[in-house]
Structures are given as structure tokens and as C-alpha cells.
């Protein structure tokens, strides 16, 4: 399959993807690399953010 981007997707389209396991450390490492906001990288900051449940 050729490389596709977000704008190539069609609403309702189903994609067959491999399973992915998300682990706490991997999520935080990803956040440090790509979106290092305090509520993504610090558990205490996340608990105090507007996004806390």
C-alpha cells in the first residue's frame, strides 16, 4: 500500500492495522519527543489539568 496521509482518509473507511500495546513509559517518551506539555509528561500536572477526569 502506498504511503497515505491524514487528508487521504475517507470518512467511514476501515483500516486493517496490527495490534499495538501502549505502555505508560512509551506514552510518556512519545510525549517528550512530540508534544512535551506538562500535562503529557508529568503525572501530577496531568491530575491538575483541565483534562483530568
mmJSON file of the N, C-alpha and C atoms, coordinates in Angstrom:
{"data_MODEL":{"atom_site":{
"group_PDB":["ATOM","ATOM","ATOM","ATOM","ATOM","ATOM","ATOM","ATOM","ATOM","ATOM","ATOM","ATOM","ATOM","ATOM","ATOM","ATOM","ATOM","ATOM","ATOM","ATOM","ATOM","ATOM","ATOM","ATOM","ATOM","ATOM","ATOM","ATOM","ATOM","ATOM","ATOM","ATOM","ATOM","ATOM","ATOM","ATOM","ATOM","ATOM","ATOM","ATOM","ATOM","ATOM","ATOM","ATOM","ATOM","ATOM","ATOM","ATOM","ATOM","ATOM","ATOM","ATOM","ATOM","ATOM","ATOM","ATOM","ATOM","ATOM","ATOM","ATOM","ATOM","ATOM","ATOM","ATOM","ATOM","ATOM","ATOM","ATOM","ATOM","ATOM","ATOM","ATOM","ATOM","ATOM","ATOM","ATOM","ATOM","ATOM","ATOM","ATOM","ATOM","ATOM","ATOM","ATOM","ATOM","ATOM","ATOM","ATOM","ATOM","ATOM","ATOM","ATOM","ATOM","ATOM","ATOM","ATOM","ATOM","ATOM","ATOM","ATOM","ATOM","ATOM","ATOM","ATOM","ATOM","ATOM","ATOM","ATOM","ATOM","ATOM","ATOM","ATOM","ATOM","ATOM","ATOM","ATOM","ATOM","ATOM","ATOM","ATOM","ATOM","ATOM","ATOM","ATOM","ATOM","ATOM","ATOM","ATOM","ATOM","ATOM","ATOM","ATOM","ATOM","ATOM","ATOM","ATOM","ATOM","ATOM","ATOM","ATOM","ATOM","ATOM","ATOM","ATOM","ATOM","ATOM","ATOM","ATOM","ATOM","ATOM","ATOM","ATOM","ATOM","ATOM","ATOM","ATOM","ATOM","ATOM","ATOM"],
"id":[1,2,3,4,5,6,7,8,9,10,11,12,13,14,15,16,17,18,19,20,21,22,23,24,25,26,27,28,29,30,31,32,33,34,35,36,37,38,39,40,41,42,43,44,45,46,47,48,49,50,51,52,53,54,55,56,57,58,59,60,61,62,63,64,65,66,67,68,69,70,71,72,73,74,75,76,77,78,79,80,81,82,83,84,85,86,87,88,89,90,91,92,93,94,95,96,97,98,99,100,101,102,103,104,105,106,107,108,109,110,111,112,113,114,115,116,117,118,119,120,121,122,123,124,125,126,127,128,129,130,131,132,133,134,135,136,137,138,139,140,141,142,143,144,145,146,147,148,149,150,151,152,153,154,155,156,157,158,159],
"type_symbol":["N","C","C","N","C","C","N","C","C","N","C","C","N","C","C","N","C","C","N","C","C","N","C","C","N","C","C","N","C","C","N","C","C","N","C","C","N","C","C","N","C","C","N","C","C","N","C","C","N","C","C","N","C","C","N","C","C","N","C","C","N","C","C","N","C","C","N","C","C","N","C","C","N","C","C","N","C","C","N","C","C","N","C","C","N","C","C","N","C","C","N","C","C","N","C","C","N","C","C","N","C","C","N","C","C","N","C","C","N","C","C","N","C","C","N","C","C","N","C","C","N","C","C","N","C","C","N","C","C","N","C","C","N","C","C","N","C","C","N","C","C","N","C","C","N","C","C","N","C","C","N","C","C","N","C","C","N","C","C"],
"label_atom_id":["N","CA","C","N","CA","C","N","CA","C","N","CA","C","N","CA","C","N","CA","C","N","CA","C","N","CA","C","N","CA","C","N","CA","C","N","CA","C","N","CA","C","N","CA","C","N","CA","C","N","CA","C","N","CA","C","N","CA","C","N","CA","C","N","CA","C","N","CA","C","N","CA","C","N","CA","C","N","CA","C","N","CA","C","N","CA","C","N","CA","C","N","CA","C","N","CA","C","N","CA","C","N","CA","C","N","CA","C","N","CA","C","N","CA","C","N","CA","C","N","CA","C","N","CA","C","N","CA","C","N","CA","C","N","CA","C","N","CA","C","N","CA","C","N","CA","C","N","CA","C","N","CA","C","N","CA","C","N","CA","C","N","CA","C","N","CA","C","N","CA","C","N","CA","C","N","CA","C","N","CA","C","N","CA","C"],
"label_alt_id":[null,null,null,null,null,null,null,null,null,null,null,null,null,null,null,null,null,null,null,null,null,null,null,null,null,null,null,null,null,null,null,null,null,null,null,null,null,null,null,null,null,null,null,null,null,null,null,null,null,null,null,null,null,null,null,null,null,null,null,null,null,null,null,null,null,null,null,null,null,null,null,null,null,null,null,null,null,null,null,null,null,null,null,null,null,null,null,null,null,null,null,null,null,null,null,null,null,null,null,null,null,null,null,null,null,null,null,null,null,null,null,null,null,null,null,null,null,null,null,null,null,null,null,null,null,null,null,null,null,null,null,null,null,null,null,null,null,null,null,null,null,null,null,null,null,null,null,null,null,null,null,null,null,null,null,null,null,null,null],
"label_comp_id":["UNK","UNK","UNK","UNK","UNK","UNK","UNK","UNK","UNK","UNK","UNK","UNK","UNK","UNK","UNK","UNK","UNK","UNK","UNK","UNK","UNK","UNK","UNK","UNK","UNK","UNK","UNK","UNK","UNK","UNK","UNK","UNK","UNK","UNK","UNK","UNK","UNK","UNK","UNK","UNK","UNK","UNK","UNK","UNK","UNK","UNK","UNK","UNK","UNK","UNK","UNK","UNK","UNK","UNK","UNK","UNK","UNK","UNK","UNK","UNK","UNK","UNK","UNK","UNK","UNK","UNK","UNK","UNK","UNK","UNK","UNK","UNK","UNK","UNK","UNK","UNK","UNK","UNK","UNK","UNK","UNK","UNK","UNK","UNK","UNK","UNK","UNK","UNK","UNK","UNK","UNK","UNK","UNK","UNK","UNK","UNK","UNK","UNK","UNK","UNK","UNK","UNK","UNK","UNK","UNK","UNK","UNK","UNK","UNK","UNK","UNK","UNK","UNK","UNK","UNK","UNK","UNK","UNK","UNK","UNK","UNK","UNK","UNK","UNK","UNK","UNK","UNK","UNK","UNK","UNK","UNK","UNK","UNK","UNK","UNK","UNK","UNK","UNK","UNK","UNK","UNK","UNK","UNK","UNK","UNK","UNK","UNK","UNK","UNK","UNK","UNK","UNK","UNK","UNK","UNK","UNK","UNK","UNK","UNK"],
"label_asym_id":["A","A","A","A","A","A","A","A","A","A","A","A","A","A","A","A","A","A","A","A","A","A","A","A","A","A","A","A","A","A","A","A","A","A","A","A","A","A","A","A","A","A","A","A","A","A","A","A","A","A","A","A","A","A","A","A","A","A","A","A","A","A","A","A","A","A","A","A","A","A","A","A","A","A","A","A","A","A","A","A","A","A","A","A","A","A","A","A","A","A","A","A","A","A","A","A","A","A","A","A","A","A","A","A","A","A","A","A","A","A","A","A","A","A","A","A","A","A","A","A","A","A","A","A","A","A","A","A","A","A","A","A","A","A","A","A","A","A","A","A","A","A","A","A","A","A","A","A","A","A","A","A","A","A","A","A","A","A","A"],
"label_entity_id":["1","1","1","1","1","1","1","1","1","1","1","1","1","1","1","1","1","1","1","1","1","1","1","1","1","1","1","1","1","1","1","1","1","1","1","1","1","1","1","1","1","1","1","1","1","1","1","1","1","1","1","1","1","1","1","1","1","1","1","1","1","1","1","1","1","1","1","1","1","1","1","1","1","1","1","1","1","1","1","1","1","1","1","1","1","1","1","1","1","1","1","1","1","1","1","1","1","1","1","1","1","1","1","1","1","1","1","1","1","1","1","1","1","1","1","1","1","1","1","1","1","1","1","1","1","1","1","1","1","1","1","1","1","1","1","1","1","1","1","1","1","1","1","1","1","1","1","1","1","1","1","1","1","1","1","1","1","1","1"],
"label_seq_id":[1,1,1,2,2,2,3,3,3,4,4,4,5,5,5,6,6,6,7,7,7,8,8,8,9,9,9,10,10,10,11,11,11,12,12,12,13,13,13,14,14,14,15,15,15,16,16,16,17,17,17,18,18,18,19,19,19,20,20,20,21,21,21,22,22,22,23,23,23,24,24,24,25,25,25,26,26,26,27,27,27,28,28,28,29,29,29,30,30,30,31,31,31,32,32,32,33,33,33,34,34,34,35,35,35,36,36,36,37,37,37,38,38,38,39,39,39,40,40,40,41,41,41,42,42,42,43,43,43,44,44,44,45,45,45,46,46,46,47,47,47,48,48,48,49,49,49,50,50,50,51,51,51,52,52,52,53,53,53],
"pdbx_PDB_ins_code":[null,null,null,null,null,null,null,null,null,null,null,null,null,null,null,null,null,null,null,null,null,null,null,null,null,null,null,null,null,null,null,null,null,null,null,null,null,null,null,null,null,null,null,null,null,null,null,null,null,null,null,null,null,null,null,null,null,null,null,null,null,null,null,null,null,null,null,null,null,null,null,null,null,null,null,null,null,null,null,null,null,null,null,null,null,null,null,null,null,null,null,null,null,null,null,null,null,null,null,null,null,null,null,null,null,null,null,null,null,null,null,null,null,null,null,null,null,null,null,null,null,null,null,null,null,null,null,null,null,null,null,null,null,null,null,null,null,null,null,null,null,null,null,null,null,null,null,null,null,null,null,null,null,null,null,null,null,null,null],
"Cartn_x":[0.851,0.0,0.896,0.604,1.417,1.219,2.193,2.118,0.935,0.154,-1.013,-0.915,-1.593,-1.612,-3.038,-3.188,-4.499,-5.541,-5.158,-6.125,-6.506,-5.792,-6.135,-7.245,-7.523,-8.533,-9.937,-10.848,-12.235,-13.093,-14.046,-14.914,-15.589,-15.538,-16.146,-15.242,-14.099,-13.162,-12.62,-12.483,-11.932,-10.517,-9.635,-8.239,-7.894,-7.18,-6.721,-5.308,-5.16,-3.873,-3.444,-2.169,-1.662,-2.044,-2.093,-2.355,-1.181,-1.479,-0.458,-0.7,0.348,0.246,0.851,0.065,0.523,0.926,2.152,2.642,2.925,2.757,2.925,4.236,5.341,6.648,6.754,6.217,6.251,5.431,4.287,3.431,4.15,4.764,5.475,6.691,7.404,8.552,8.103,6.986,6.425,6.083,5.47,5.098,6.336,7.404,8.632,9.177,9.04,9.565,8.685,7.376,6.498,5.516,5.255,4.298,4.57,5.739,6.183,5.493,4.184,3.452,3.383,3.398,3.444,2.348,1.144,0.08,0.232,1.209,1.514,2.718,3.598,4.855,4.967,4.073,4.146,2.798,2.79,1.538,0.811,1.548,0.917,0.308,1.011,0.475,-0.774,-0.781,-1.952,-3.169,-2.958,-4.065,-4.677,-3.899,-4.365,-4.858,-4.762,-5.129,-6.639,-7.061,-8.482,-8.961,-8.031,-8.399,-8.52,-8.273,-8.356,-9.809,-9.961,-11.319,-11.846],
"Cartn_y":[-1.179,0.0,1.242,2.203,3.428,4.243,5.063,5.916,6.86,6.971,7.851,8.818,9.928,10.961,11.148,11.903,12.107,12.558,13.488,14.024,13.006,11.891,10.836,9.914,9.958,9.073,9.559,8.607,8.905,8.552,9.402,9.144,7.783,6.99,5.671,4.569,4.939,3.951,3.095,1.817,0.918,0.547,0.56,0.227,-1.048,-1.927,-3.15,-2.895,-2.8,-2.464,-3.553,-3.633,-4.551,-4.048,-4.971,-4.587,-3.786,-2.844,-2.021,-2.045,-2.237,-2.203,-0.885,-0.14,1.128,0.902,1.258,1.164,2.581,2.781,4.095,4.768,4.048,4.646,5.036,4.222,4.536,5.766,5.911,7.079,8.355,8.315,9.494,9.811,8.781,9.001,9.653,9.192,9.79,11.26,11.546,12.926,13.817,13.324,14.126,14.459,13.547,13.771,14.692,14.505,15.135,16.166,16.183,17.142,17.305,17.877,17.898,18.942,18.918,19.79,19.117,19.894,19.307,18.267,18.485,17.514,16.228,16.182,14.953,14.227,14.947,14.359,14.234,14.857,14.848,14.429,13.325,12.776,13.747,14.448,15.408,16.578,17.072,18.159,17.697,16.454,15.919,15.874,15.504,15.423,16.785,17.853,19.218,19.938,19.296,19.967,19.961,20.742,20.81,19.518,18.625,17.375,16.205,16.455,15.378,14.929,13.651,13.091,13.294],
"Cartn_z":[0.0,0.0,0.0,-0.862,-0.877,0.403,0.72,1.903,1.773,2.854,2.853,4.024,3.884,4.906,5.401,6.494,7.103,6.081,5.222,4.254,3.178,3.122,2.173,2.688,3.977,4.56,4.216,4.121,3.787,5.001,5.347,6.488,6.336,7.414,7.411,6.896,6.354,5.834,6.975,6.756,7.764,7.365,8.335,8.094,8.846,8.225,8.856,9.363,10.663,11.267,12.242,12.491,13.502,14.886,15.857,17.239,17.773,18.655,19.285,20.779,21.552,23.009,23.481,24.239,24.804,26.255,26.58,27.949,28.45,29.732,30.354,29.931,30.053,29.745,28.28,27.396,25.975,25.64,26.306,26.08,26.529,27.683,28.198,27.331,26.88,25.988,24.677,24.135,22.919,23.176,24.321,24.66,24.745,25.37,25.468,24.091,23.143,21.799,20.965,21.044,20.064,20.619,21.926,22.499,23.993,24.348,25.742,26.626,26.631,27.538,28.911,29.994,31.34,31.604,31.102,31.387,30.582,29.654,28.925,29.511,30.181,30.639,32.149,32.895,34.358,34.927,35.67,36.184,37.121,37.985,38.893,38.127,37.116,36.294,35.56,35.113,34.406,35.327,36.575,37.537,37.818,37.638,37.919,36.663,35.512,34.274,34.042,33.077,32.717,32.094,31.736,31.072,32.052,33.331,34.336,34.498,34.683,34.829,36.229],
"occupancy":[1.0,1.0,1.0,1.0,1.0,1.0,1.0,1.0,1.0,1.0,1.0,1.0,1.0,1.0,1.0,1.0,1.0,1.0,1.0,1.0,1.0,1.0,1.0,1.0,1.0,1.0,1.0,1.0,1.0,1.0,1.0,1.0,1.0,1.0,1.0,1.0,1.0,1.0,1.0,1.0,1.0,1.0,1.0,1.0,1.0,1.0,1.0,1.0,1.0,1.0,1.0,1.0,1.0,1.0,1.0,1.0,1.0,1.0,1.0,1.0,1.0,1.0,1.0,1.0,1.0,1.0,1.0,1.0,1.0,1.0,1.0,1.0,1.0,1.0,1.0,1.0,1.0,1.0,1.0,1.0,1.0,1.0,1.0,1.0,1.0,1.0,1.0,1.0,1.0,1.0,1.0,1.0,1.0,1.0,1.0,1.0,1.0,1.0,1.0,1.0,1.0,1.0,1.0,1.0,1.0,1.0,1.0,1.0,1.0,1.0,1.0,1.0,1.0,1.0,1.0,1.0,1.0,1.0,1.0,1.0,1.0,1.0,1.0,1.0,1.0,1.0,1.0,1.0,1.0,1.0,1.0,1.0,1.0,1.0,1.0,1.0,1.0,1.0,1.0,1.0,1.0,1.0,1.0,1.0,1.0,1.0,1.0,1.0,1.0,1.0,1.0,1.0,1.0,1.0,1.0,1.0,1.0,1.0,1.0],
"B_iso_or_equiv":[0.0,0.0,0.0,0.0,0.0,0.0,0.0,0.0,0.0,0.0,0.0,0.0,0.0,0.0,0.0,0.0,0.0,0.0,0.0,0.0,0.0,0.0,0.0,0.0,0.0,0.0,0.0,0.0,0.0,0.0,0.0,0.0,0.0,0.0,0.0,0.0,0.0,0.0,0.0,0.0,0.0,0.0,0.0,0.0,0.0,0.0,0.0,0.0,0.0,0.0,0.0,0.0,0.0,0.0,0.0,0.0,0.0,0.0,0.0,0.0,0.0,0.0,0.0,0.0,0.0,0.0,0.0,0.0,0.0,0.0,0.0,0.0,0.0,0.0,0.0,0.0,0.0,0.0,0.0,0.0,0.0,0.0,0.0,0.0,0.0,0.0,0.0,0.0,0.0,0.0,0.0,0.0,0.0,0.0,0.0,0.0,0.0,0.0,0.0,0.0,0.0,0.0,0.0,0.0,0.0,0.0,0.0,0.0,0.0,0.0,0.0,0.0,0.0,0.0,0.0,0.0,0.0,0.0,0.0,0.0,0.0,0.0,0.0,0.0,0.0,0.0,0.0,0.0,0.0,0.0,0.0,0.0,0.0,0.0,0.0,0.0,0.0,0.0,0.0,0.0,0.0,0.0,0.0,0.0,0.0,0.0,0.0,0.0,0.0,0.0,0.0,0.0,0.0,0.0,0.0,0.0,0.0,0.0,0.0],
"pdbx_formal_charge":[null,null,null,null,null,null,null,null,null,null,null,null,null,null,null,null,null,null,null,null,null,null,null,null,null,null,null,null,null,null,null,null,null,null,null,null,null,null,null,null,null,null,null,null,null,null,null,null,null,null,null,null,null,null,null,null,null,null,null,null,null,null,null,null,null,null,null,null,null,null,null,null,null,null,null,null,null,null,null,null,null,null,null,null,null,null,null,null,null,null,null,null,null,null,null,null,null,null,null,null,null,null,null,null,null,null,null,null,null,null,null,null,null,null,null,null,null,null,null,null,null,null,null,null,null,null,null,null,null,null,null,null,null,null,null,null,null,null,null,null,null,null,null,null,null,null,null,null,null,null,null,null,null,null,null,null,null,null,null],
"auth_seq_id":[1,1,1,2,2,2,3,3,3,4,4,4,5,5,5,6,6,6,7,7,7,8,8,8,9,9,9,10,10,10,11,11,11,12,12,12,13,13,13,14,14,14,15,15,15,16,16,16,17,17,17,18,18,18,19,19,19,20,20,20,21,21,21,22,22,22,23,23,23,24,24,24,25,25,25,26,26,26,27,27,27,28,28,28,29,29,29,30,30,30,31,31,31,32,32,32,33,33,33,34,34,34,35,35,35,36,36,36,37,37,37,38,38,38,39,39,39,40,40,40,41,41,41,42,42,42,43,43,43,44,44,44,45,45,45,46,46,46,47,47,47,48,48,48,49,49,49,50,50,50,51,51,51,52,52,52,53,53,53],
"auth_comp_id":["UNK","UNK","UNK","UNK","UNK","UNK","UNK","UNK","UNK","UNK","UNK","UNK","UNK","UNK","UNK","UNK","UNK","UNK","UNK","UNK","UNK","UNK","UNK","UNK","UNK","UNK","UNK","UNK","UNK","UNK","UNK","UNK","UNK","UNK","UNK","UNK","UNK","UNK","UNK","UNK","UNK","UNK","UNK","UNK","UNK","UNK","UNK","UNK","UNK","UNK","UNK","UNK","UNK","UNK","UNK","UNK","UNK","UNK","UNK","UNK","UNK","UNK","UNK","UNK","UNK","UNK","UNK","UNK","UNK","UNK","UNK","UNK","UNK","UNK","UNK","UNK","UNK","UNK","UNK","UNK","UNK","UNK","UNK","UNK","UNK","UNK","UNK","UNK","UNK","UNK","UNK","UNK","UNK","UNK","UNK","UNK","UNK","UNK","UNK","UNK","UNK","UNK","UNK","UNK","UNK","UNK","UNK","UNK","UNK","UNK","UNK","UNK","UNK","UNK","UNK","UNK","UNK","UNK","UNK","UNK","UNK","UNK","UNK","UNK","UNK","UNK","UNK","UNK","UNK","UNK","UNK","UNK","UNK","UNK","UNK","UNK","UNK","UNK","UNK","UNK","UNK","UNK","UNK","UNK","UNK","UNK","UNK","UNK","UNK","UNK","UNK","UNK","UNK","UNK","UNK","UNK","UNK","UNK","UNK"],
"auth_asym_id":["A","A","A","A","A","A","A","A","A","A","A","A","A","A","A","A","A","A","A","A","A","A","A","A","A","A","A","A","A","A","A","A","A","A","A","A","A","A","A","A","A","A","A","A","A","A","A","A","A","A","A","A","A","A","A","A","A","A","A","A","A","A","A","A","A","A","A","A","A","A","A","A","A","A","A","A","A","A","A","A","A","A","A","A","A","A","A","A","A","A","A","A","A","A","A","A","A","A","A","A","A","A","A","A","A","A","A","A","A","A","A","A","A","A","A","A","A","A","A","A","A","A","A","A","A","A","A","A","A","A","A","A","A","A","A","A","A","A","A","A","A","A","A","A","A","A","A","A","A","A","A","A","A","A","A","A","A","A","A"],
"auth_atom_id":["N","CA","C","N","CA","C","N","CA","C","N","CA","C","N","CA","C","N","CA","C","N","CA","C","N","CA","C","N","CA","C","N","CA","C","N","CA","C","N","CA","C","N","CA","C","N","CA","C","N","CA","C","N","CA","C","N","CA","C","N","CA","C","N","CA","C","N","CA","C","N","CA","C","N","CA","C","N","CA","C","N","CA","C","N","CA","C","N","CA","C","N","CA","C","N","CA","C","N","CA","C","N","CA","C","N","CA","C","N","CA","C","N","CA","C","N","CA","C","N","CA","C","N","CA","C","N","CA","C","N","CA","C","N","CA","C","N","CA","C","N","CA","C","N","CA","C","N","CA","C","N","CA","C","N","CA","C","N","CA","C","N","CA","C","N","CA","C","N","CA","C","N","CA","C","N","CA","C","N","CA","C","N","CA","C"],
"pdbx_PDB_model_num":[1,1,1,1,1,1,1,1,1,1,1,1,1,1,1,1,1,1,1,1,1,1,1,1,1,1,1,1,1,1,1,1,1,1,1,1,1,1,1,1,1,1,1,1,1,1,1,1,1,1,1,1,1,1,1,1,1,1,1,1,1,1,1,1,1,1,1,1,1,1,1,1,1,1,1,1,1,1,1,1,1,1,1,1,1,1,1,1,1,1,1,1,1,1,1,1,1,1,1,1,1,1,1,1,1,1,1,1,1,1,1,1,1,1,1,1,1,1,1,1,1,1,1,1,1,1,1,1,1,1,1,1,1,1,1,1,1,1,1,1,1,1,1,1,1,1,1,1,1,1,1,1,1,1,1,1,1,1,1]
}}}
